[in-house]
Amino acid sequence: MREGPVANVAALRIDPAQSELVWSRIKSMPRIEGSSVKALWLSLFNDTIGGMVLIGALILAGFGMLIAIGVVYNSARIALQERAWELAGLRIIGLTRREVSAVIVSELVAELVVAIPLGLLIGRYLIELIASARASQSFQIPAVIDPSSYVIASLLVIAAAFASFIMVRRRIDTLDLVAVLKTRD
């Protein structure tokens, strides 16, 4: 950087209303090699980082949705498979399909009542841990979670559970009582 009056020019403030005129005049001056607007560079940086964070968040949210659906569905299928013998026995002694379905669904609902708040809490701490681990001297992305994100995540898990309950109900309706009772482990 050159010594003298040129070094002091960088400390000047420009009226935002006159900034276009000032920057166009500066660009036309032959002795000035370059100029930049700090606010413009910060805006571009924020847009770039914001876009990358949004894309990363969408990818992670997509994987999270797939995992949530898979876990809930597999939990329902495993519960049905493990309880097939007992459920068939309940059907044989006179319980209706609806009552037998209520047994397995109530077990899965109890799991959801525990799992959803616990998952939201663990997720919150995991996000804070990741954000603090990625912090650097250049920039830091705060761990900010909108309350609507909790609602959306919870509704997604509940919707996956509802779809799983429907599938379990169909499997209970088509349960072959004689075959299930013959295959006791």
C-alpha positions in Angstrom: 0.0 0.0 0.0 1.3 3.4 -0.8 2.2 6.0 1.8 0.7 9.4 2.0 -2.8 10.8 1.4 -4.1 7.8 -0.6 -4.0 5.6 2.6 -6.3 8.0 4.4 -9.0 7.8 1.6 -10.1 4.3 2.7 -11.4 5.7 6.0 -14.0 8.0 4.4 -17.7 7.3 4.6 -19.9 7.8 1.6 -23.5 8.9 1.7 -25.6 5.9 0.5 -27.7 8.2 -1.7 -24.6 9.4 -3.6 -22.8 6.1 -3.6 -23.4 5.3 -7.3 -22.1 8.6 -8.4 -19.0 8.4 -6.2 -18.1 4.9 -7.3 -18.6 5.7 -11.0 -16.3 8.7 -10.6 -13.7 6.7 -8.6 -13.6 4.0 -11.4 -12.9 6.7 -14.0 -9.9 8.2 -12.2 -6.6 7.0 -13.7 -4.5 6.9 -10.5 -6.9 4.6 -8.6 -6.0 1.0 -9.2 -9.0 -0.6 -7.5 -11.9 0.0 -5.2 -14.5 -2.0 -3.4 -17.6 -1.7 -1.3 -17.3 -3.5 2.0 -21.1 -3.8 2.3 -21.3 -5.4 -1.2 -18.6 -7.9 -0.4 -20.3 -8.8 2.9 -23.7 -9.2 1.2 -22.2 -11.5 -1.4 -20.4 -13.5 1.3 -23.6 -13.8 3.3 -25.6 -14.8 0.2 -23.0 -17.5 -0.8 -22.7 -18.9 2.8 -26.5 -18.7 3.3 -27.1 -20.6 0.0 -24.6 -23.3 1.0 -26.1 -23.6 4.5 -29.6 -23.8 3.0 -28.7 -26.6 0.5 -26.9 -28.5 3.3 -29.8 -28.2 5.6 -32.2 -29.4 2.9 -30.1 -32.4 2.2 -29.8 -33.3 5.9 -33.5 -32.7 6.4 -34.2 -35.1 3.5 -32.0 -37.8 5.0 -33.6 -37.2 8.4 -37.1 -37.7 6.9 -36.1 -40.9 5.3 -34.5 -42.2 8.5 -37.5 -41.2 10.6 -39.9 -43.0 8.2 -37.7 -46.0 8.1 -37.3 -46.3 11.8 -41.0 -45.8 12.6 -42.0 -48.3 9.9 -39.4 -50.9 10.9 -40.4 -50.5 14.6 -44.0 -51.2 13.7 -43.1 -54.2 11.6 -40.9 -55.7 14.2 -43.5 -55.2 16.9 -46.0 -56.9 14.7 -43.7 -59.8 13.9 -42.7 -60.3 17.6 -46.3 -60.2 18.7 -47.9 -62.2 15.9 -48.4 -65.3 18.1 -50.0 -63.3 20.9 -52.1 -61.2 18.6 -53.4 -64.4 16.9 -54.2 -65.8 20.3 -56.2 -62.7 21.1 -58.1 -63.0 17.9 -58.9 -66.7 18.6 -60.3 -66.0 22.1 -62.7 -63.5 20.5 -61.1 -60.0 20.3 -61.9 -58.1 17.1 -59.4 -57.0 14.6 -59.8 -53.4 15.8 -59.1 -54.4 19.4 -56.1 -56.4 18.4 -54.8 -53.5 16.3 -55.3 -51.2 19.3 -53.0 -53.4 21.4 -50.1 -53.0 19.0 -50.8 -49.4 18.1 -51.0 -48.3 21.7 -47.5 -49.8 22.2 -46.2 -47.8 19.3 -47.9 -44.6 20.4 -46.2 -45.0 23.8 -42.9 -45.3 22.0 -43.6 -42.1 20.0 -44.6 -40.2 23.1 -41.2 -40.8 24.6 -39.2 -40.7 21.3 -40.4 -37.4 19.8 -39.4 -35.1 22.7 -36.2 -37.0 23.4 -35.3 -36.9 19.7 -36.0 -33.1 19.5 -33.8 -32.5 22.6 -31.0 -34.7 21.3 -31.2 -33.0 17.9 -31.0 -29.6 19.4 -27.8 -30.5 21.3 -26.3 -32.2 18.3 -26.9 -29.1 16.1 -25.3 -26.9 18.8 -22.3 -29.3 19.0 -21.9 -29.3 15.2 -22.2 -25.5 15.0 -19.6 -24.9 17.7 -17.2 -27.5 16.2 -17.4 -25.7 12.8 -16.8 -22.2 14.2 -13.7 -20.6 13.0 -12.0 -17.2 13.2 -13.4 -16.2 9.8 -17.0 -16.7 10.5 -19.4 -18.6 12.8 -22.9 -19.9 12.0 -25.1 -19.8 15.0 -27.3 -22.7 16.0 -30.7 -21.2 15.5 -33.7 -23.5 15.2 -37.1 -22.0 14.4 -39.9 -23.4 16.5 -41.8 -24.4 13.4 -38.9 -26.8 12.6 -39.8 -28.7 15.8 -43.4 -28.8 14.7 -42.6 -30.0 11.2 -40.2 -32.7 12.5 -42.8 -33.9 15.0 -45.6 -33.9 12.4 -43.4 -35.8 10.0 -42.7 -38.6 12.5 -46.4 -38.7 13.5 -47.4 -39.0 9.8 -44.9 -41.8 9.3 -46.3 -43.5 12.4 -49.8 -43.1 11.1 -48.9 -44.7 7.7 -47.1 -47.5 9.6 -50.2 -48.0 11.7 -52.3 -48.4 8.6 -49.9 -51.0 7.2 -49.8 -52.9 10.5 -53.6 -52.8 10.6 -53.7 -54.4 7.1 -51.2 -57.1 8.2 -53.3 -57.8 11.3 -56.4 -58.1 9.1 -54.7 -60.6 6.9 -53.1 -62.6 9.7 -53.4 -66.3 9.1 -54.3 -67.4 12.6 -53.6 -71.1 12.1 -50.2 -70.6 10.4 -49.1 -68.1 13.1 -50.1 -70.5 15.9 -48.2 -73.4 14.3 -45.0 -71.4 14.0 -44.3 -70.8 17.7 -40.6 -70.4 18.4 
